[in-house]
Amino acid sequence: MTDPTILQLLEKADCRYTLVVETSKRARQLIDGVPPLIDAKDKENMPLSVAIDEVNRGLITYERAPEIDVK
């Protein structure tokens, strides 16, 4: 698979910040030993590349916490 563009990735998130947090948290999981959701033999030493590919394929999603009223 070719590397996705930033515009393609932004279709999977509501903003750039969310995309960065989502991919970096997933990359940290991969570094910590969680197995990848894709065949990542050619990307063994690049957890961020694997995380980006997983997000692009729709395998990694996020859910916003509900907003709370602070009074």
C-alpha positions in Angstrom: 0.0 0.0 0.0 1.3 3.5 -0.8 1.6 6.0 2.0 -1.5 8.0 2.5 -1.6 11.8 2.2 -2.4 14.0 5.1 -5.7 14.8 3.4 -6.6 11.1 3.2 -5.8 10.7 6.9 -7.8 13.8 7.9 -10.9 12.1 6.5 -10.5 9.6 9.4 -10.3 12.3 12.1 -12.0 15.6 12.9 -8.7 17.6 13.1 -5.0 17.3 12.8 -4.5 17.3 16.6 -6.8 14.3 16.9 -5.0 12.5 14.1 -1.6 13.1 15.8 -2.8 11.9 19.2 -4.5 8.9 17.7 -1.5 7.7 15.7 1.0 8.5 18.4 -0.9 6.6 21.0 -1.2 3.6 18.7 2.5 3.8 17.9 3.2 3.7 21.6 1.0 0.6 22.0 3.0 -1.1 19.2 6.3 -0.1 20.8 5.0 -1.6 24.1 4.4 -5.0 22.4 0.8 -4.9 21.3 0.6 -6.8 18.0 -0.2 -4.8 14.8 -3.6 -5.2 13.1 -2.0 -5.4 9.7 0.7 -7.5 8.1 3.6 -5.3 9.0 6.6 -7.4 8.1 8.2 -4.7 5.9 7.5 -2.0 8.6 8.8 -3.9 11.7 11.0 -1.1 12.9 8.6 1.7 12.2 5.7 1.7 14.6 4.5 5.1 13.5 4.2 3.9 9.9 2.2 0.9 11.0 -0.1 3.1 13.1 -0.7 5.5 10.2 -1.5 2.5 7.9 -3.9 1.1 10.5 -5.7 4.5 10.9 -5.8 4.9 7.1 -7.5 1.5 6.7 -10.1 2.4 9.4 -8.8 -0.3 11.9 -8.1 2.3 14.6 -10.8 4.8 15.6 -11.4 7.1 18.4 -14.3 8.2 20.5 -14.6 11.6 22.1 -15.4 11.8 25.8 -18.6 13.6 26.5 -18.3 17.2 27.5 -19.0 18.0 31.1 -20.4 21.2 32.5 -17.9 22.9 34.8 -19.6 25.4 37.1 
